[in-house]
Amino acid sequence: MNHPPGGRIDENDSAEPPRDGLLRVIRRTQATIDEETAALSSGGRIDHGEFRHRKDLCLLELSRRAPAFVRPLRDAEVIAALRDLKDAIIRNQKTLRCHVNAARQVSAIIMKAIAEEESDRTYSAAASRRGAVY
C-alpha cells in the first residue's frame, strides 16, 4: 500500500503492543491535524484533499485500535494524548470554520457583484433619483 508520510499504515503494527500502537496513532493523528491547522493559519495554498485523505487514514487506524481498548482507560499517558488530540481537533475546527465563513463572505460579494452587473438597473435607487421614466 502506498500512503503519504504521516498517514502511513505500517504492516508491522501487529507486532507492536496495543498500548504503544494506540499512542503512536493518536500522536500521528494529532500531528496531521496540527499540520493542517498550521497550513490553514499561514494563509498559503493548502491541498484540502491530501489532508482529508491523511485524516481518513488516521481515523481508520484509530478505529482499528479501538477494539483493544473497550474498557475505560486508566493509562495517564494515553489519557493525556487523547486530551491533546481533542484540543488539536477543536483548534482545527475553529480554523476550518473561519475559512469556510470567509469563503462564504467572498462568494456572497462575488454573487452580488455578478447580479448587479447583470441587472438592467430598472429598480435601482440611482435610476429613481435621476427621475427615470419607465
LUMLOTOR-81994 format. One line per field, with one value per atom (N, C-alpha, C, CB): residue number from 1; residue in three letters; atom name; x, y, z. Coordinates in steps of 0.1 Angstrom, whole numbers, plus 5000, padded with zeros to 4 digits. Glycine has a CB too. Layout:
! LUMLOTOR-81994
lolo (NUM, ...)
guba (ALA, ...)
padren (CA, ...)
x (X, ...)
y (Y, ...)
z (Z, ...)
! end
This chain:
! LUMLOTOR-81994
lolo (1, 1, 1, 1, 2, 2, 2, 2, 3, 3, 3, 3, 4, 4, 4, 4, 5, 5, 5, 5, 6, 6, 6, 6, 7, 7, 7, 7, 8, 8, 8, 8, 9, 9, 9, 9, 10, 10, 10, 10, 11, 11, 11, 11, 12, 12, 12, 12, 13, 13, 13, 13, 14, 14, 14, 14, 15, 15, 15, 15, 16, 16, 16, 16, 17, 17, 17, 17, 18, 18, 18, 18, 19, 19, 19, 19, 20, 20, 20, 20, 21, 21, 21, 21, 22, 22, 22, 22, 23, 23, 23, 23, 24, 24, 24, 24, 25, 25, 25, 25, 26, 26, 26, 26, 27, 27, 27, 27, 28, 28, 28, 28, 29, 29, 29, 29, 30, 30, 30, 30, 31, 31, 31, 31, 32, 32, 32, 32, 33, 33, 33, 33, 34, 34, 34, 34, 35, 35, 35, 35, 36, 36, 36, 36, 37, 37, 37, 37, 38, 38, 38, 38, 39, 39, 39, 39, 40, 40, 40, 40, 41, 41, 41, 41, 42, 42, 42, 42, 43, 43, 43, 43, 44, 44, 44, 44, 45, 45, 45, 45, 46, 46, 46, 46, 47, 47, 47, 47, 48, 48, 48, 48, 49, 49, 49, 49, 50, 50, 50, 50, 51, 51, 51, 51, 52, 52, 52, 52, 53, 53, 53, 53, 54, 54, 54, 54, 55, 55, 55, 55, 56, 56, 56, 56, 57, 57, 57, 57, 58, 58, 58, 58, 59, 59, 59, 59, 60, 60, 60, 60, 61, 61, 61, 61, 62, 62, 62, 62, 63, 63, 63, 63, 64, 64, 64, 64, 65, 65, 65, 65, 66, 66, 66, 66, 67, 67, 67, 67, 68, 68, 68, 68, 69, 69, 69, 69, 70, 70, 70, 70, 71, 71, 71, 71, 72, 72, 72, 72, 73, 73, 73, 73, 74, 74, 74, 74, 75, 75, 75, 75, 76, 76, 76, 76, 77, 77, 77, 77, 78, 78, 78, 78, 79, 79, 79, 79, 80, 80, 80, 80, 81, 81, 81, 81, 82, 82, 82, 82, 83, 83, 83, 83, 84, 84, 84, 84, 85, 85, 85, 85, 86, 86, 86, 86, 87, 87, 87, 87, 88, 88, 88, 88, 89, 89, 89, 89, 90, 90, 90, 90, 91, 91, 91, 91, 92, 92, 92, 92, 93, 93, 93, 93, 94, 94, 94, 94, 95, 95, 95, 95, 96, 96, 96, 96, 97, 97, 97, 97, 98, 98, 98, 98, 99, 99, 99, 99, 100, 100, 100, 100, 101, 101, 101, 101, 102, 102, 102, 102, 103, 103, 103, 103, 104, 104, 104, 104, 105, 105, 105, 105, 106, 106, 106, 106, 107, 107, 107, 107, 108, 108, 108, 108, 109, 109, 109, 109, 110, 110, 110, 110, 111, 111, 111, 111, 112, 112, 112, 112, 113, 113, 113, 113, 114, 114, 114, 114, 115, 115, 115, 115, 116, 116, 116, 116, 117, 117, 117, 117, 118, 118, 118, 118, 119, 119, 119, 119, 120, 120, 120, 120, 121, 121, 121, 121, 122, 122, 122, 122, 123, 123, 123, 123, 124, 124, 124, 124, 125, 125, 125, 125, 126, 126, 126, 126, 127, 127, 127, 127, 128, 128, 128, 128, 129, 129, 129, 129, 130, 130, 130, 130, 131, 131, 131, 131, 132, 132, 132, 132, 133, 133, 133, 133, 134, 134, 134, 134)
guba (MET, MET, MET, MET, ASN, ASN, ASN, ASN, HIS, HIS, HIS, HIS, PRO, PRO, PRO, PRO, PRO, PRO, PRO, PRO, GLY, GLY, GLY, GLY, GLY, GLY, GLY, GLY, ARG, ARG, ARG, ARG, ILE, ILE, ILE, ILE, ASP, ASP, ASP, ASP, GLU, GLU, GLU, GLU, ASN, ASN, ASN, ASN, ASP, ASP, ASP, ASP, SER, SER, SER, SER, ALA, ALA, ALA, ALA, GLU, GLU, GLU, GLU, PRO, PRO, PRO, PRO, PRO, PRO, PRO, PRO, ARG, ARG, ARG, ARG, ASP, ASP, ASP, ASP, GLY, GLY, GLY, GLY, LEU, LEU, LEU, LEU, LEU, LEU, LEU, LEU, ARG, ARG, ARG, ARG, VAL, VAL, VAL, VAL, ILE, ILE, ILE, ILE, ARG, ARG, ARG, ARG, ARG, ARG, ARG, ARG, THR, THR, THR, THR, GLN, GLN, GLN, GLN, ALA, ALA, ALA, ALA, THR, THR, THR, THR, ILE, ILE, ILE, ILE, ASP, ASP, ASP, ASP, GLU, GLU, GLU, GLU, GLU, GLU, GLU, GLU, THR, THR, THR, THR, ALA, ALA, ALA, ALA, ALA, ALA, ALA, ALA, LEU, LEU, LEU, LEU, SER, SER, SER, SER, SER, SER, SER, SER, GLY, GLY, GLY, GLY, GLY, GLY, GLY, GLY, ARG, ARG, ARG, ARG, ILE, ILE, ILE, ILE, ASP, ASP, ASP, ASP, HIS, HIS, HIS, HIS, GLY, GLY, GLY, GLY, GLU, GLU, GLU, GLU, PHE, PHE, PHE, PHE, ARG, ARG, ARG, ARG, HIS, HIS, HIS, HIS, ARG, ARG, ARG, ARG, LYS, LYS, LYS, LYS, ASP, ASP, ASP, ASP, LEU, LEU, LEU, LEU, CYS, CYS, CYS, CYS, LEU, LEU, LEU, LEU, LEU, LEU, LEU, LEU, GLU, GLU, GLU, GLU, LEU, LEU, LEU, LEU, SER, SER, SER, SER, ARG, ARG, ARG, ARG, ARG, ARG, ARG, ARG, ALA, ALA, ALA, ALA, PRO, PRO, PRO, PRO, ALA, ALA, ALA, ALA, PHE, PHE, PHE, PHE, VAL, VAL, VAL, VAL, ARG, ARG, ARG, ARG, PRO, PRO, PRO, PRO, LEU, LEU, LEU, LEU, ARG, ARG, ARG, ARG, ASP, ASP, ASP, ASP, ALA, ALA, ALA, ALA, GLU, GLU, GLU, GLU, VAL, VAL, VAL, VAL, ILE, ILE, ILE, ILE, ALA, ALA, ALA, ALA, ALA, ALA, ALA, ALA, LEU, LEU, LEU, LEU, ARG, ARG, ARG, ARG, ASP, ASP, ASP, ASP, LEU, LEU, LEU, LEU, LYS, LYS, LYS, LYS, ASP, ASP, ASP, ASP, ALA, ALA, ALA, ALA, ILE, ILE, ILE, ILE, ILE, ILE, ILE, ILE, ARG, ARG, ARG, ARG, ASN, ASN, ASN, ASN, GLN, GLN, GLN, GLN, LYS, LYS, LYS, LYS, THR, THR, THR, THR, LEU, LEU, LEU, LEU, ARG, ARG, ARG, ARG, CYS, CYS, CYS, CYS, HIS, HIS, HIS, HIS, VAL, VAL, VAL, VAL, ASN, ASN, ASN, ASN, ALA, ALA, ALA, ALA, ALA, ALA, ALA, ALA, ARG, ARG, ARG, ARG, GLN, GLN, GLN, GLN, VAL, VAL, VAL, VAL, SER, SER, SER, SER, ALA, ALA, ALA, ALA, ILE, ILE, ILE, ILE, ILE, ILE, ILE, ILE, MET, MET, MET, MET, LYS, LYS, LYS, LYS, ALA, ALA, ALA, ALA, ILE, ILE, ILE, ILE, ALA, ALA, ALA, ALA, GLU, GLU, GLU, GLU, GLU, GLU, GLU, GLU, GLU, GLU, GLU, GLU, SER, SER, SER, SER, ASP, ASP, ASP, ASP, ARG, ARG, ARG, ARG, THR, THR, THR, THR, TYR, TYR, TYR, TYR, SER, SER, SER, SER, ALA, ALA, ALA, ALA, ALA, ALA, ALA, ALA, ALA, ALA, ALA, ALA, SER, SER, SER, SER, ARG, ARG, ARG, ARG, ARG, ARG, ARG, ARG, GLY, GLY, GLY, GLY, ALA, ALA, ALA, ALA, VAL, VAL, VAL, VAL, TYR, TYR, TYR, TYR)
padren (N, CA, C, CB, N, CA, C, CB, N, CA, C, CB, N, CA, C, CB, N, CA, C, CB, N, CA, C, CB, N, CA, C, CB, N, CA, C, CB, N, CA, C, CB, N, CA, C, CB, N, CA, C, CB, N, CA, C, CB, N, CA, C, CB, N, CA, C, CB, N, CA, C, CB, N, CA, C, CB, N, CA, C, CB, N, CA, C, CB, N, CA, C, CB, N, CA, C, CB, N, CA, C, CB, N, CA, C, CB, N, CA, C, CB, N, CA, C, CB, N, CA, C, CB, N, CA, C, CB, N, CA, C, CB, N, CA, C, CB, N, CA, C, CB, N, CA, C, CB, N, CA, C, CB, N, CA, C, CB, N, CA, C, CB, N, CA, C, CB, N, CA, C, CB, N, CA, C, CB, N, CA, C, CB, N, CA, C, CB, N, CA, C, CB, N, CA, C, CB, N, CA, C, CB, N, CA, C, CB, N, CA, C, CB, N, CA, C, CB, N, CA, C, CB, N, CA, C, CB, N, CA, C, CB, N, CA, C, CB, N, CA, C, CB, N, CA, C, CB, N, CA, C, CB, N, CA, C, CB, N, CA, C, CB, N, CA, C, CB, N, CA, C, CB, N, CA, C, CB, N, CA, C, CB, N, CA, C, CB, N, CA, C, CB, N, CA, C, CB, N, CA, C, CB, N, CA, C, CB, N, CA, C, CB, N, CA, C, CB, N, CA, C, CB, N, CA, C, CB, N, CA, C, CB, N, CA, C, CB, N, CA, C, CB, N, CA, C, CB, N, CA, C, CB, N, CA, C, CB, N, CA, C, CB, N, CA, C, CB, N, CA, C, CB, N, CA, C, CB, N, CA, C, CB, N, CA, C, CB, N, CA, C, CB, N, CA, C, CB, N, CA, C, CB, N, CA, C, CB, N, CA, C, CB, N, CA, C, CB, N, CA, C, CB, N, CA, C, CB, N, CA, C, CB, N, CA, C, CB, N, CA, C, CB, N, CA, C, CB, N, CA, C, CB, N, CA, C, CB, N, CA, C, CB, N, CA, C, CB, N, CA, C, CB, N, CA, C, CB, N, CA, C, CB, N, CA, C, CB, N, CA, C, CB, N, CA, C, CB, N, CA, C, CB, N, CA, C, CB, N, CA, C, CB, N, CA, C, CB, N, CA, C, CB, N, CA, C, CB, N, CA, C, CB, N, CA, C, CB, N, CA, C, CB, N, CA, C, CB, N, CA, C, CB, N, CA, C, CB, N, CA, C, CB, N, CA, C, CB, N, CA, C, CB, N, CA, C, CB, N, CA, C, CB, N, CA, C, CB, N, CA, C, CB, N, CA, C, CB, N, CA, C, CB, N, CA, C, CB, N, CA, C, CB, N, CA, C, CB, N, CA, C, CB, N, CA, C, CB, N, CA, C, CB, N, CA, C, CB, N, CA, C, CB, N, CA, C, CB, N, CA, C, CB, N, CA, C, CB, N, CA, C, CB, N, CA, C, CB)
x (5008, 5000, 5009, 4991, 5005, 5012, 5004, 5015, 5010, 5003, 5013, 4999, 5008, 5016, 5023, 5008, 5035, 5041, 5032, 5054, 5033, 5024, 5011, 5023, 5007, 4994, 4996, 4985, 5008, 5011, 5006, 5027, 5001, 4997, 5008, 4983, 5014, 5025, 5020, 5034, 5027, 5024, 5029, 5030, 5039, 5045, 5037, 5059, 5025, 5017, 5013, 5005, 5011, 5006, 5016, 5002, 5029, 5040, 5041, 5053, 5035, 5036, 5026, 5034, 5030, 5020, 5008, 5027, 4996, 4984, 4985, 4972, 4990, 4991, 5000, 4995, 5012, 5022, 5016, 5035, 5009, 5003, 4993, 4997, 4985, 4974, 4981, 4965, 4991, 4998, 5004, 5009, 5010, 5016, 5006, 5024, 4994, 4984, 4977, 4973, 4975, 4970, 4979, 4968, 4992, 5002, 5003, 5016, 5002, 5003, 4990, 5004, 4979, 4967, 4968, 4954, 4972, 4974, 4984, 4979, 4995, 5005, 4998, 5017, 4990, 4984, 4974, 4976, 4966, 4957, 4964, 4947, 4974, 4982, 4988, 4993, 4993, 4999, 4989, 5005, 4977, 4966, 4962, 4954, 4961, 4958, 4968, 4956, 4981, 4992, 4992, 5005, 4989, 4988, 4977, 4987, 4965, 4954, 4957, 4941, 4964, 4967, 4977, 4971, 4985, 4996, 4991, 5007, 4979, 4973, 4978, 4976, 4987, 4992, 4982, 5005, 4986, 4978, 4979, 4983, 4967, 4966, 4959, 4959, 4964, 4958, 4948, 4968, 4935, 4925, 4922, 4912, 4923, 4921, 4932, 4921, 4944, 4955, 4953, 4969, 4949, 4947, 4935, 4945, 4924, 4913, 4917, 4902, 4925, 4929, 4938, 4938, 4947, 4955, 4947, 4966, 4937, 4929, 4920, 4920, 4916, 4908, 4916, 4903, 4929, 4938, 4940, 4951, 4941, 4943, 4930, 4946, 4919, 4906, 4905, 4894, 4909, 4909, 4918, 4914, 4930, 4940, 4934, 4953, 4928, 4923, 4911, 4918, 4903, 4891, 4896, 4882, 4907, 4913, 4919, 4924, 4923, 4929, 4919, 4939, 4907, 4897, 4892, 4885, 4890, 4885, 4894, 4883, 4907, 4917, 4915, 4931, 4907, 4905, 4891, 4913, 4883, 4869, 4867, 4862, 4875, 4874, 4878, 4882, 4873, 4878, 4893, 4871, 4900, 4914, 4918, 4920, 4929, 4934, 4949, 4933, 4953, 4967, 4968, 4971, 4976, 4977, 4983, 4985, 4992, 4999, 4989, 5011, 4981, 4971, 4960, 4965, 4956, 4945, 4950, 4941, 4963, 4968, 4969, 4982, 4974, 4975, 4961, 4981, 4951, 4937, 4932, 4928, 4935, 4931, 4938, 4935, 4951, 4958, 4952, 4973, 4949, 4942, 4929, 4940, 4921, 4908, 4911, 4901, 4921, 4924, 4928, 4935, 4936, 4940, 4928, 4951, 4919, 4907, 4899, 4898, 4897, 4889, 4896, 4888, 4909, 4916, 4914, 4932, 4915, 4914, 4900, 4917, 4889, 4876, 4874, 4866, 4879, 4878, 4884, 4884, 4896, 4903, 4896, 4917, 4891, 4883, 4870, 4880, 4863, 4851, 4854, 4845, 4865, 4869, 4871, 4882, 4878, 4880, 4867, 4890, 4858, 4845, 4837, 4837, 4837, 4829, 4835, 4830, 4848, 4855, 4851, 4870, 4851, 4848, 4833, 4850, 4824, 4810, 4809, 4802, 4816, 4815, 4821, 4823, 4832, 4837, 4827, 4851, 4822, 4812, 4800, 4807, 4795, 4784, 4787, 4779, 4799, 4803, 4804, 4817, 4809, 4810, 4796, 4819, 4788, 4774, 4767, 4766, 4768, 4762, 4767, 4764, 4780, 4786, 4781, 4801, 4780, 4775, 4761, 4776, 4752, 4738, 4737, 4731, 4745, 4744, 4748, 4752, 4758, 4764, 4753, 4777, 4746, 4737, 4723, 4734, 4721, 4708, 4707, 4707, 4695, 4693, 4691, 4681, 4692, 4691, 4677, 4702, 4667, 4654, 4649, 4644, 4652, 4647, 4658, 4642, 4669, 4680, 4676, 4693, 4682, 4680, 4685, 4686, 4696, 4702, 4693, 4716, 4686, 4677, 4665, 4672, 4660, 4649, 4653, 4642, 4665, 4669, 4671, 4682, 4675, 4677, 4664, 4686, 4653, 4640, 4637, 4638, 4642, 4640, 4625, 4647, 4621, 4607, 4606, 4602, 4596, 4595, 4584, 4593)
y (4988, 5000, 5012, 5000, 5022, 5035, 5045, 5040, 5051, 5061, 5072, 5055, 5084, 5096, 5096, 5109, 5103, 5103, 5109, 5112, 5104, 5108, 5102, 5123, 5095, 5089, 5074, 5096, 5069, 5056, 5045, 5054, 5034, 5023, 5013, 5017, 5010, 5000, 4986, 5003, 4978, 4963, 4957, 4956, 4963, 4958, 4962, 4963, 4968, 4972, 4961, 4980, 4949, 4938, 4933, 4926, 4935, 4931, 4941, 4929, 4952, 4963, 4961, 4976, 4963, 4962, 4972, 4966, 4968, 4976, 4990, 4969, 4992, 5005, 5014, 5004, 5008, 5016, 5020, 5008, 5011, 5013, 5024, 5001, 5024, 5034, 5048, 5030, 5048, 5061, 5066, 5060, 5058, 5062, 5067, 5050, 5061, 5065, 5078, 5054, 5080, 5092, 5104, 5091, 5102, 5112, 5115, 5108, 5105, 5108, 5116, 5094, 5112, 5119, 5134, 5112, 5136, 5150, 5157, 5150, 5151, 5158, 5162, 5149, 5153, 5156, 5168, 5143, 5167, 5178, 5191, 5174, 5191, 5203, 5209, 5200, 5200, 5204, 5211, 5192, 5205, 5212, 5225, 5203, 5226, 5239, 5249, 5237, 5245, 5255, 5259, 5248, 5250, 5254, 5263, 5241, 5261, 5270, 5284, 5264, 5284, 5296, 5305, 5294, 5298, 5305, 5313, 5295, 5310, 5317, 5313, 5332, 5303, 5298, 5288, 5292, 5283, 5273, 5260, 5270, 5253, 5241, 5230, 5243, 5218, 5207, 5201, 5197, 5205, 5200, 5185, 5208, 5181, 5166, 5158, 5164, 5162, 5155, 5154, 5162, 5165, 5164, 5156, 5179, 5157, 5148, 5133, 5151, 5130, 5116, 5112, 5115, 5120, 5117, 5115, 5127, 5124, 5123, 5110, 5135, 5107, 5094, 5082, 5093, 5082, 5071, 5071, 5073, 5082, 5083, 5077, 5097, 5081, 5076, 5061, 5083, 5056, 5042, 5035, 5038, 5040, 5034, 5034, 5041, 5046, 5047, 5037, 5061, 5036, 5026, 5012, 5028, 5009, 4995, 4992, 4993, 5003, 5001, 5001, 5012, 5007, 5008, 4996, 5015, 4984, 4972, 4967, 4961, 4970, 4966, 4974, 4967, 4985, 4993, 4996, 5007, 4985, 4986, 4991, 4972, 4986, 4990, 5005, 4981, 5012, 5025, 5026, 5032, 5035, 5036, 5042, 5045, 5036, 5042, 5046, 5031, 5046, 5049, 5064, 5042, 5070, 5085, 5091, 5090, 5084, 5089, 5088, 5080, 5077, 5076, 5087, 5062, 5088, 5099, 5112, 5098, 5116, 5129, 5130, 5130, 5120, 5120, 5123, 5108, 5116, 5118, 5132, 5108, 5138, 5152, 5161, 5155, 5159, 5167, 5166, 5163, 5154, 5152, 5160, 5137, 5159, 5166, 5181, 5163, 5187, 5201, 5205, 5205, 5196, 5198, 5198, 5188, 5189, 5189, 5201, 5176, 5206, 5218, 5230, 5221, 5232, 5243, 5242, 5242, 5229, 5227, 5231, 5212, 5227, 5230, 5245, 5224, 5252, 5267, 5273, 5273, 5268, 5274, 5271, 5268, 5258, 5255, 5263, 5240, 5265, 5273, 5287, 5273, 5293, 5306, 5307, 5311, 5297, 5296, 5295, 5285, 5286, 5284, 5297, 5272, 5304, 5316, 5327, 5322, 5328, 5337, 5334, 5337, 5321, 5317, 5321, 5302, 5319, 5323, 5338, 5319, 5346, 5360, 5365, 5367, 5359, 5362, 5358, 5355, 5346, 5342, 5351, 5327, 5355, 5365, 5378, 5367, 5383, 5395, 5393, 5400, 5382, 5379, 5378, 5367, 5370, 5368, 5382, 5359, 5390, 5403, 5412, 5411, 5411, 5419, 5414, 5418, 5401, 5395, 5399, 5380, 5398, 5402, 5416, 5399, 5425, 5439, 5442, 5447, 5435, 5436, 5432, 5429, 5421, 5415, 5423, 5401, 5430, 5437, 5448, 5443, 5451, 5462, 5475, 5459, 5475, 5486, 5493, 5496, 5486, 5491, 5496, 5481, 5489, 5492, 5498, 5480, 5502, 5507, 5521, 5508, 5524, 5537, 5549, 5537, 5546, 5557, 5561, 5552, 5551, 5554, 5562, 5541, 5559, 5567, 5581, 5559, 5583, 5596, 5605, 5595, 5599, 5607, 5610, 5599, 5604, 5608, 5600, 5622, 5588, 5579, 5577, 5566, 5577, 5574, 5560, 5585, 5552, 5538, 5537, 5529)
z (5000, 5000, 5000, 5012, 4992, 4992, 5000, 4977, 5010, 5018, 5020, 5032, 5021, 5023, 5037, 5022, 5038, 5051, 5061, 5050, 5073, 5084, 5084, 5083, 5073, 5072, 5068, 5062, 5070, 5066, 5076, 5064, 5070, 5078, 5078, 5074, 5089, 5089, 5090, 5101, 5082, 5082, 5095, 5070, 5102, 5114, 5127, 5116, 5125, 5136, 5145, 5132, 5139, 5147, 5157, 5138, 5155, 5164, 5176, 5157, 5175, 5185, 5196, 5178, 5208, 5219, 5217, 5233, 5220, 5216, 5222, 5222, 5234, 5240, 5232, 5255, 5229, 5221, 5207, 5220, 5201, 5188, 5189, 5182, 5199, 5201, 5203, 5213, 5212, 5214, 5201, 5225, 5193, 5181, 5171, 5174, 5170, 5161, 5166, 5160, 5179, 5184, 5181, 5200, 5183, 5181, 5166, 5186, 5158, 5143, 5139, 5135, 5144, 5141, 5145, 5148, 5157, 5162, 5154, 5177, 5150, 5141, 5128, 5139, 5122, 5109, 5111, 5104, 5121, 5124, 5127, 5135, 5135, 5138, 5125, 5148, 5116, 5104, 5095, 5096, 5094, 5086, 5092, 5086, 5105, 5112, 5109, 5127, 5110, 5107, 5093, 5110, 5084, 5069, 5067, 5061, 5073, 5072, 5077, 5078, 5089, 5096, 5088, 5110, 5080, 5073, 5062, 5068, 5057, 5046, 5032, 5048, 5032, 5019, 5013, 5021, 5001, 4995, 5003, 4980, 5003, 5010, 5002, 5024, 5002, 4995, 5004, 4989, 5003, 5012, 5010, 5010, 4998, 4995, 5002, 4980, 5001, 5008, 5023, 5005, 5029, 5043, 5047, 5049, 5039, 5041, 5040, 5031, 5030, 5028, 5040, 5015, 5045, 5056, 5069, 5058, 5071, 5083, 5082, 5084, 5070, 5068, 5072, 5054, 5068, 5072, 5087, 5065, 5093, 5108, 5115, 5113, 5110, 5116, 5114, 5109, 5103, 5100, 5110, 5086, 5112, 5122, 5136, 5121, 5140, 5153, 5155, 5156, 5145, 5146, 5147, 5134, 5140, 5141, 5155, 5131, 5162, 5175, 5186, 5178, 5184, 5194, 5200, 5188, 5193, 5200, 5211, 5190, 5210, 5221, 5234, 5216, 5233, 5245, 5248, 5243, 5249, 5252, 5266, 5250, 5276, 5290, 5291, 5299, 5301, 5303, 5306, 5316, 5299, 5301, 5314, 5289, 5320, 5332, 5330, 5344, 5318, 5315, 5313, 5302, 5322, 5322, 5309, 5334, 5303, 5291, 5279, 5288, 5279, 5268, 5270, 5268, 5282, 5285, 5281, 5300, 5285, 5281, 5266, 5288, 5259, 5245, 5238, 5239, 5244, 5239, 5241, 5245, 5253, 5256, 5246, 5271, 5244, 5234, 5220, 5234, 5216, 5203, 5203, 5201, 5213, 5214, 5212, 5227, 5219, 5218, 5204, 5228, 5198, 5184, 5175, 5180, 5177, 5168, 5170, 5172, 5182, 5185, 5178, 5200, 5179, 5172, 5157, 5176, 5152, 5137, 5133, 5134, 5141, 5137, 5137, 5147, 5146, 5147, 5135, 5160, 5131, 5119, 5107, 5119, 5105, 5093, 5092, 5094, 5104, 5104, 5099, 5118, 5104, 5099, 5084, 5107, 5079, 5064, 5056, 5061, 5061, 5055, 5055, 5061, 5066, 5067, 5058, 5082, 5057, 5048, 5034, 5050, 5030, 5016, 5013, 5015, 5023, 5021, 5019, 5033, 5027, 5025, 5011, 5036, 5007, 4994, 4983, 4992, 4985, 4975, 4974, 4978, 4986, 4986, 4979, 5000, 4981, 4974, 4959, 4980, 4955, 4941, 4935, 4938, 4941, 4936, 4935, 4945, 4945, 4945, 4933, 4958, 4931, 4920, 4907, 4921, 4905, 4893, 4891, 4893, 4901, 4900, 4896, 4913, 4902, 4899, 4885, 4909, 4880, 4867, 4856, 4865, 4860, 4850, 4851, 4853, 4861, 4863, 4852, 4877, 4848, 4839, 4846, 4829, 4859, 4868, 4868, 4864, 4864, 4863, 4877, 4858, 4887, 4901, 4910, 4907, 4904, 4912, 4918, 4904, 4929, 4936, 4927, 4950, 4920, 4912, 4901, 4906, 4895, 4883, 4888, 4877, 4900, 4905, 4909, 4917, 4914, 4918, 4905, 4925, 4894, 4882, 4875, 4872, 4881, 4875, 4863, 4872, 4862, 4851, 4848, 4852, 4836, 4832, 4827, 4822, 4831, 4827, 4817, 4839)
! end
